[in-house]
Amino acid sequence: MSGVVKISDLQKQLMLRIDQDDLVEVDKVTRYIAIVKQIRKLQTAINKDGVTIITVNASQEFTKTNPALNELNKLTKTLISLEKSIKFIEKVPPKMKENEEKGNDEPTVSDLY
């Protein structure tokens, strides 16, 4: 599996984990995806330009922190806050029937001899 998650896959998974009839939650997921897109653009710019940039002011030249880093931090905080506010549906694993056996995780007595 590659390290980068496709935005479309992320959106599909988030939509499956919310009540899609709740328009507020759908809007939150839409905003979440928009923020993820902006974060990725900022990360691309930072990767291209570097963590520091050289600023030229008339005859002066100085190095300063890339302003995209501050924006990236702000958006990341917003993303985390928005994620915490999304009401995810709890996925409950299907219950086993009482007479259904567990998988063959443990050896039986006959396996030991």
LUMLUM-123396 format. One record per residue: residue number from 1; residue in three letters; y, z, x of N, C-alpha, C in turn. Coordinates in nm, 4 decimals, padded with zeros to 6 digits, always signed. Layout:
BEGIN
[pt NUM; 'ALA'; [Y; Z; X]; [Y; Z; X]; [Y; Z; X]];
...
% end
This chain:
BEGIN
[pt 1; 'MET'; [-00.1187; +00.0000; +00.0844]; [+00.0000; +00.0000; +00.0000]; [+00.1244; +00.0000; +00.0885]];
[pt 2; 'SER'; [+00.2198; -00.0851; +00.0584]; [+00.3401; -00.0927; +00.1401]; [+00.4320; +00.0258; +00.1115]];
[pt 3; 'GLY'; [+00.5261; +00.0475; +00.2017]; [+00.6145; +00.1618; +00.1915]; [+00.7248; +00.1463; +00.0881]];
[pt 4; 'VAL'; [+00.7559; +00.0229; +00.0486]; [+00.8646; -00.0004; -00.0455]; [+00.8082; -00.0222; -00.1856]];
[pt 5; 'VAL'; [+00.8594; +00.0550; -00.2786]; [+00.8169; +00.0438; -00.4188]; [+00.9043; -00.0611; -00.4865]];
[pt 6; 'LYS'; [+00.8407; -00.1537; -00.5581]; [+00.9168; -00.2542; -00.6318]; [+00.9924; -00.1853; -00.7450]];
[pt 7; 'ILE'; [+01.1150; -00.2269; -00.7633]; [+01.1990; -00.1692; -00.8691]; [+01.1342; -00.1909; -01.0056]];
[pt 8; 'SER'; [+01.0773; -00.3087; -01.0282]; [+01.0156; -00.3376; -01.1581]; [+00.8961; -00.2456; -01.1828]];
[pt 9; 'ASP'; [+00.8177; -00.2175; -01.0777]; [+00.7033; -00.1263; -01.0920]; [+00.7511; +00.0160; -01.1203]];
[pt 10; 'LEU'; [+00.8580; +00.0568; -01.0518]; [+00.9139; +00.1904; -01.0735]; [+00.9634; +00.2047; -01.2169]];
[pt 11; 'GLN'; [+01.0334; +00.1034; -01.2646]; [+01.0865; +00.1088; -01.4013]; [+00.9727; +00.1145; -01.5032]];
[pt 12; 'LYS'; [+00.8686; +00.0336; -01.4834]; [+00.7545; +00.0348; -01.5759]; [+00.6904; +00.1732; -01.5802]];
[pt 13; 'GLN'; [+00.6689; +00.2313; -01.4620]; [+00.6043; +00.3626; -01.4578]; [+00.6912; +00.4689; -01.5248]];
[pt 14; 'LEU'; [+00.8207; +00.4666; -01.4988]; [+00.9095; +00.5642; -01.5623]; [+00.9108; +00.5470; -01.7135]];
[pt 15; 'MET'; [+00.9134; +00.4231; -01.7605]; [+00.9153; +00.3988; -01.9050]; [+00.7871; +00.4463; -01.9716]];
[pt 16; 'LEU'; [+00.6753; +00.4372; -01.9007]; [+00.5492; +00.4855; -01.9564]; [+00.5442; +00.6376; -01.9637]];
[pt 17; 'ARG'; [+00.6287; +00.7044; -01.8840]; [+00.6249; +00.8500; -01.8783]; [+00.7285; +00.9175; -01.9670]];
[pt 18; 'ILE'; [+00.7996; +00.8377; -02.0495]; [+00.8979; +00.8961; -02.1417]; [+00.8663; +00.8513; -02.2837]];
[pt 19; 'ASP'; [+00.9339; +00.9168; -02.3798]; [+00.9262; +00.8747; -02.5199]; [+01.0220; +00.7566; -02.5348]];
[pt 20; 'GLN'; [+00.9689; +00.6373; -02.5477]; [+01.0518; +00.5169; -02.5522]; [+01.1297; +00.5029; -02.6822]];
[pt 21; 'ASP'; [+01.0996; +00.5867; -02.7806]; [+01.1770; +00.5876; -02.9043]; [+01.3035; +00.6725; -02.8903]];
[pt 22; 'ASP'; [+01.3112; +00.7522; -02.7841]; [+01.4278; +00.8371; -02.7575]; [+01.5259; +00.7559; -02.6727]];
[pt 23; 'LEU'; [+01.6298; +00.7061; -02.7372]; [+01.7243; +00.6166; -02.6694]; [+01.7979; +00.6836; -02.5545]];
[pt 24; 'VAL'; [+01.8182; +00.8130; -02.5637]; [+01.8840; +00.8858; -02.4545]; [+01.7968; +00.8818; -02.3291]];
[pt 25; 'GLU'; [+01.6682; +00.9019; -02.3465]; [+01.5759; +00.8993; -02.2325]; [+01.5639; +00.7580; -02.1747]];
[pt 26; 'VAL'; [+01.5630; +00.6580; -02.2620]; [+01.5582; +00.5190; -02.2156]; [+01.6836; +00.4884; -02.1344]];
[pt 27; 'ASP'; [+01.7990; +00.5358; -02.1820]; [+01.9244; +00.5152; -02.1097]; [+01.9216; +00.5850; -01.9736]];
[pt 28; 'LYS'; [+01.8640; +00.7034; -01.9689]; [+01.8534; +00.7758; -01.8417]; [+01.7701; +00.6970; -01.7411]];
[pt 29; 'VAL'; [+01.6601; +00.6394; -01.7875]; [+01.5753; +00.5595; -01.6984]; [+01.6520; +00.4359; -01.6507]];
[pt 30; 'THR'; [+01.7283; +00.3739; -01.7401]; [+01.8081; +00.2567; -01.7031]; [+01.9111; +00.2944; -01.5965]];
[pt 31; 'ARG'; [+01.9788; +00.4081; -01.6162]; [+02.0758; +00.4539; -01.5161]; [+02.0068; +00.4893; -01.3851]];
[pt 32; 'TYR'; [+01.8900; +00.5504; -01.3936]; [+01.8122; +00.5875; -01.2750]; [+01.7817; +00.4616; -01.1925]];
[pt 33; 'ILE'; [+01.7372; +00.3574; -01.2588]; [+01.7046; +00.2319; -01.1905]; [+01.8301; +00.1705; -01.1279]];
[pt 34; 'ALA'; [+01.9426; +00.1752; -01.1981]; [+02.0682; +00.1213; -01.1446]; [+02.1086; +00.1964; -01.0173]];
[pt 35; 'ILE'; [+02.0907; +00.3279; -01.0175]; [+02.1240; +00.4076; -00.8993]; [+02.0292; +00.3749; -00.7845]];
[pt 36; 'VAL'; [+01.9018; +00.3583; -00.8135]; [+01.8046; +00.3218; -00.7094]; [+01.8452; +00.1892; -00.6450]];
[pt 37; 'LYS'; [+01.8880; +00.0930; -00.7264]; [+01.9319; -00.0363; -00.6734]; [+02.0522; -00.0194; -00.5802]];
[pt 38; 'GLN'; [+02.1478; +00.0639; -00.6206]; [+02.2655; +00.0874; -00.5370]; [+02.2278; +00.1574; -00.4063]];
[pt 39; 'ILE'; [+02.1370; +00.2529; -00.4144]; [+02.0911; +00.3230; -00.2945]; [+02.0269; +00.2246; -00.1975]];
[pt 40; 'ARG'; [+01.9472; +00.1343; -00.2491]; [+01.8816; +00.0356; -00.1618]; [+01.9833; -00.0573; -00.0960]];
[pt 41; 'LYS'; [+02.0882; -00.0954; -00.1703]; [+02.1931; -00.1789; -00.1106]; [+02.2646; -00.1037; +00.0014]];
[pt 42; 'LEU'; [+02.2933; +00.0239; -00.0230]; [+02.3589; +00.1047; +00.0801]; [+02.2690; +00.1203; +00.2025]];
[pt 43; 'GLN'; [+02.1405; +00.1437; +00.1798]; [+02.0478; +00.1583; +00.2916]; [+02.0416; +00.0293; +00.3736]];
[pt 44; 'THR'; [+02.0441; -00.0848; +00.3068]; [+02.0443; -00.2130; +00.3773]; [+02.1702; -00.2274; +00.4616]];
[pt 45; 'ALA'; [+02.2849; -00.1906; +00.4044]; [+02.4115; -00.1992; +00.4778]; [+02.4114; -00.1052; +00.5983]];
[pt 46; 'ILE'; [+02.3590; +00.0154; +00.5790]; [+02.3536; +00.1120; +00.6899]; [+02.2598; +00.0618; +00.7993]];
[pt 47; 'ASN'; [+02.1469; +00.0049; +00.7592]; [+02.0538; -00.0502; +00.8579]; [+02.1180; -00.1649; +00.9364]];
[pt 48; 'LYS'; [+02.1988; -00.2454; +00.8673]; [+02.2644; -00.3599; +00.9317]; [+02.3791; -00.3154; +01.0227]];
[pt 49; 'ASP'; [+02.4665; -00.2282; +00.9696]; [+02.5877; -00.1900; +01.0420]; [+02.5685; -00.0697; +01.1335]];
[pt 50; 'GLY'; [+02.4665; +00.0106; +01.1066]; [+02.4436; +00.1299; +01.1870]; [+02.5013; +00.2542; +01.1220]];
[pt 51; 'VAL'; [+02.4654; +00.3676; +01.1779]; [+02.5111; +00.4962; +01.1255]; [+02.6576; +00.5197; +01.1596]];
[pt 52; 'THR'; [+02.7008; +00.4638; +01.2711]; [+02.8423; +00.4721; +01.3079]; [+02.9002; +00.3312; +01.3139]];
[pt 53; 'ILE'; [+03.0301; +00.3231; +01.2895]; [+03.0992; +00.1942; +01.2968]; [+03.2229; +00.2086; +01.3838]];
[pt 54; 'ILE'; [+03.2676; +00.0976; +01.4384]; [+03.3895; +00.0978; +01.5204]; [+03.5042; +00.0506; +01.4325]];
[pt 55; 'THR'; [+03.6098; +00.1315; +01.4292]; [+03.7277; +00.0989; +01.3495]; [+03.8414; +00.0616; +01.4442]];
[pt 56; 'VAL'; [+03.9051; -00.0494; +01.4142]; [+04.0180; -00.0943; +01.4952]; [+04.1440; -00.0753; +01.4135]];
[pt 57; 'ASN'; [+04.2409; -00.0022; +01.4724]; [+04.3680; +00.0244; +01.4068]; [+04.4773; -00.0120; +01.5069]];
[pt 58; 'ALA'; [+04.5346; -00.1298; +01.4891]; [+04.6347; -00.1836; +01.5828]; [+04.5733; -00.1887; +01.7226]];
[pt 59; 'SER'; [+04.6239; -00.1095; +01.8144]; [+04.5708; -00.1116; +01.9519]; [+04.4643; -00.0044; +01.9728]];
[pt 60; 'GLN'; [+04.4432; +00.0782; +01.8717]; [+04.3431; +00.1854; +01.8847]; [+04.2076; +00.1369; +01.8342]];
[pt 61; 'GLU'; [+04.1051; +00.1865; +01.8993]; [+03.9692; +00.1561; +01.8580]; [+03.8897; +00.2861; +01.8664]];
[pt 62; 'PHE'; [+03.8255; +00.3237; +01.7566]; [+03.7478; +00.4477; +01.7591]; [+03.6219; +00.4346; +01.6748]];
[pt 63; 'THR'; [+03.5264; +00.5197; +01.7060]; [+03.3981; +00.5200; +01.6359]; [+03.4009; +00.6298; +01.5306]];
[pt 64; 'LYS'; [+03.3515; +00.5966; +01.4130]; [+03.3424; +00.6964; +01.3067]; [+03.2129; +00.6763; +01.2287]];
[pt 65; 'THR'; [+03.1785; +00.7745; +01.1482]; [+03.0584; +00.7682; +01.0666]; [+03.0736; +00.6582; +00.9627]];
[pt 66; 'ASN'; [+02.9667; +00.5854; +00.9421]; [+02.9665; +00.4790; +00.8413]; [+02.9933; +00.5415; +00.7040]];
[pt 67; 'PRO'; [+03.0985; +00.4978; +00.6328]; [+03.1300; +00.5552; +00.5013]; [+03.0171; +00.5374; +00.3998]];
[pt 68; 'ALA'; [+02.9291; +00.4418; +00.4230]; [+02.8172; +00.4214; +00.3323]; [+02.7246; +00.5434; +00.3302]];
[pt 69; 'LEU'; [+02.7231; +00.6213; +00.4389]; [+02.6398; +00.7419; +00.4428]; [+02.6850; +00.8439; +00.3387]];
[pt 70; 'ASN'; [+02.8161; +00.8619; +00.3248]; [+02.8675; +00.9558; +00.2242]; [+02.8317; +00.9088; +00.0841]];
[pt 71; 'GLU'; [+02.8464; +00.7790; +00.0603]; [+02.8121; +00.7241; -00.0710]; [+02.6630; +00.7380; -00.0979]];
[pt 72; 'LEU'; [+02.5814; +00.7164; +00.0055]; [+02.4370; +00.7312; -00.0086]; [+02.4010; +00.8745; -00.0466]];
[pt 73; 'ASN'; [+02.4646; +00.9708; +00.0185]; [+02.4393; +01.1121; -00.0137]; [+02.4801; +01.1462; -00.1566]];
[pt 74; 'LYS'; [+02.5944; +01.0955; -00.2002]; [+02.6407; +01.1206; -00.3369]; [+02.5439; +01.0619; -00.4396]];
[pt 75; 'LEU'; [+02.5030; +00.9376; -00.4160]; [+02.4118; +00.8733; -00.5101]; [+02.2754; +00.9416; -00.5119]];
[pt 76; 'THR'; [+02.2314; +00.9872; -00.3968]; [+02.1027; +01.0568; -00.3906]; [+02.1079; +01.1863; -00.4709]];
[pt 77; 'LYS'; [+02.2167; +01.2600; -00.4587]; [+02.2329; +01.3832; -00.5369]; [+02.2361; +01.3521; -00.6870]];
[pt 78; 'THR'; [+02.3064; +01.2463; -00.7241]; [+02.3131; +01.2053; -00.8641]; [+02.1753; +01.1660; -00.9146]];
[pt 79; 'LEU'; [+02.1004; +01.0927; -00.8313]; [+01.9660; +01.0490; -00.8682]; [+01.8744; +01.1683; -00.8929]];
[pt 80; 'ILE'; [+01.8803; +01.2658; -00.8042]; [+01.7961; +01.3854; -00.8191]; [+01.8329; +01.4616; -00.9458]];
[pt 81; 'SER'; [+01.9604; +01.4751; -00.9711]; [+02.0069; +01.5446; -01.0917]; [+01.9609; +01.4711; -01.2177]];
[pt 82; 'LEU'; [+01.9742; +01.3387; -01.2175]; [+01.9315; +01.2595; -01.3322]; [+01.7810; +01.2698; -01.3520]];
[pt 83; 'GLU'; [+01.7065; +01.2664; -01.2424]; [+01.5599; +01.2773; -01.2518]; [+01.5182; +01.4093; -01.3148]];
[pt 84; 'LYS'; [+01.5876; +01.5163; -01.2786]; [+01.5563; +01.6478; -01.3353]; [+01.5857; +01.6537; -01.4851]];
[pt 85; 'SER'; [+01.6796; +01.5711; -01.5313]; [+01.7169; +01.5751; -01.6732]; [+01.6269; +01.4886; -01.7612]];
[pt 86; 'ILE'; [+01.5479; +01.4011; -01.7001]; [+01.4600; +01.3140; -01.7788]; [+01.3438; +01.3966; -01.8323]];
[pt 87; 'LYS'; [+01.3183; +01.3829; -01.9613]; [+01.2080; +01.4559; -02.0251]; [+01.0806; +01.3725; -02.0141]];
[pt 88; 'PHE'; [+01.0060; +01.3982; -01.9080]; [+00.8814; +01.3249; -01.8874]; [+00.7735; +01.3799; -01.9789]];
[pt 89; 'ILE'; [+00.6923; +01.2888; -02.0305]; [+00.5788; +01.3281; -02.1137]; [+00.4694; +01.3762; -02.0203]];
[pt 90; 'GLU'; [+00.4164; +01.4925; -02.0511]; [+00.3094; +01.5493; -01.9694]; [+00.1819; +01.4714; -01.9937]];
[pt 91; 'LYS'; [+00.1269; +01.4180; -01.8865]; [-00.0002; +01.3472; -01.8982]; [-00.1125; +01.4493; -01.8872]];
[pt 92; 'VAL'; [-00.1861; +01.4633; -01.9948]; [-00.2965; +01.5587; -01.9973]; [-00.4253; +01.4807; -01.9740]];
[pt 93; 'PRO'; [-00.5028; +01.5216; -01.8720]; [-00.6278; +01.4497; -01.8493]; [-00.7224; +01.4696; -01.9669]];
[pt 94; 'PRO'; [-00.8041; +01.3712; -01.9967]; [-00.8967; +01.3861; -02.1097]; [-00.9945; +01.5002; -02.0848]];
[pt 95; 'LYS'; [-01.0200; +01.5771; -02.1901]; [-01.1101; +01.6914; -02.1773]; [-01.2543; +01.6431; -02.1744]];
[pt 96; 'MET'; [-01.3358; +01.7156; -02.0981]; [-01.4785; +01.6844; -02.0933]; [-01.5472; +01.7443; -02.2151]];
[pt 97; 'LYS'; [-01.6432; +01.6741; -02.2638]; [-01.7221; +01.7291; -02.3734]; [-01.8101; +01.8398; -02.3168]];
[pt 98; 'GLU'; [-01.8388; +01.9360; -02.4003]; [-01.9157; +02.0513; -02.3547]; [-02.0512; +02.0135; -02.2971]];
[pt 99; 'ASN'; [-02.1188; +01.9167; -02.3568]; [-02.2519; +01.8810; -02.3094]; [-02.2484; +01.7754; -02.1984]];
[pt 100; 'GLU'; [-02.1267; +01.7294; -02.1607]; [-02.1129; +01.6289; -02.0561]; [-02.1195; +01.6966; -01.9195]];
[pt 101; 'GLU'; [-02.1974; +01.6407; -01.8302]; [-02.2129; +01.7000; -01.6976]; [-02.0978; +01.6577; -01.6084]];
[pt 102; 'LYS'; [-02.0689; +01.7422; -01.5099]; [-01.9686; +01.7073; -01.4098]; [-02.0271; +01.5988; -01.3216]];
[pt 103; 'GLY'; [-01.9390; +01.5337; -01.2466]; [-01.9840; +01.4333; -01.1515]; [-02.0730; +01.4971; -01.0468]];
[pt 104; 'ASN'; [-02.1350; +01.4197; -00.9660]; [-02.2282; +01.4687; -00.8655]; [-02.1513; +01.5183; -00.7433]];
[pt 105; 'ASP'; [-02.0628; +01.6165; -00.7637]; [-01.9825; +01.6703; -00.6552]; [-02.0590; +01.7707; -00.5710]];
[pt 106; 'GLU'; [-02.1466; +01.8428; -00.6326]; [-02.2177; +01.9490; -00.5630]; [-02.3671; +01.9169; -00.5568]];
[pt 107; 'PRO'; [-02.4321; +01.9596; -00.4488]; [-02.5759; +01.9309; -00.4391]; [-02.6535; +02.0140; -00.5385]];
[pt 108; 'THR'; [-02.7644; +01.9582; -00.5837]; [-02.8537; +02.0350; -00.6693]; [-02.9544; +02.1047; -00.5794]];
[pt 109; 'VAL'; [-03.0303; +02.1951; -00.6362]; [-03.1284; +02.2722; -00.5583]; [-03.2269; +02.1770; -00.4905]];
[pt 110; 'SER'; [-03.2690; +02.0721; -00.5587]; [-03.3665; +01.9803; -00.5004]; [-03.3086; +01.9039; -00.3800]];
[pt 111; 'ASP'; [-03.1749; +01.8890; -00.3747]; [-03.1124; +01.8220; -00.2607]; [-03.1176; +01.9075; -00.1352]];
[pt 112; 'LEU'; [-03.1322; +02.0363; -00.1506]; [-03.1275; +02.1274; -00.0367]; [-03.2605; +02.1408; +00.0334]];
[pt 113; 'TYR'; [-03.3704; +02.0970; -00.0277]; [-03.5037; +02.1144; +00.0335]; [-03.5666; +01.9847; +00.0693]];
% end
